[in-house]
């Protein structure tokens, strides 16, 4: 771990036709869990195992998953992302008749959070969810000096990232590091 960044919320997006309103309603449903080894995939498996829910795993990228939820090819998808997520934010209000967010109950090792009703134009309710911290990680063979340069570059540009970047940059604090 090189640097803790910001909180990422767990978004569970369901097709309204599937009549899913809780995590337990995902039982025997087709759920996109992201690509194997991704943060979405890991979190989906933790949720599934923690709650003993048995859904049908569908391994798809986020853009494919969104389209398949909208079209009804899959029942739901799990997306771990700092909100607002650009792909979800780009879904128009007219799509509100096809998708909705599902609340997520407490899961060990995750904090609680809320996705506010004004986060996405297609969702008019605030949803309780869980969250995890995004972290910047490095391969073990990357020299500490290179890691420190990257962090220093991010720290130097933090005002611009906060002004022009994703709203989650407001949550990032980067302290000056000493190289080892």
Secondary structure, 3 states (H helix, E strand, C coil): CCEEEEEEEEEEEEEHHHCCCCHHHHCCCEEECCCCCCHHHHHHHHHHHHHCCCCEEECCCHHHHHHHHHHCCCCEEEEEECCCCHHHHCCCHHHHHCEEECCCCCCCCCEEEEECCCCCCCCCCCEEEEEEEEEECCCCCCCHHHHHHHHHHHHHCHHHHHHHCCHHHHHCCCCCCCCC
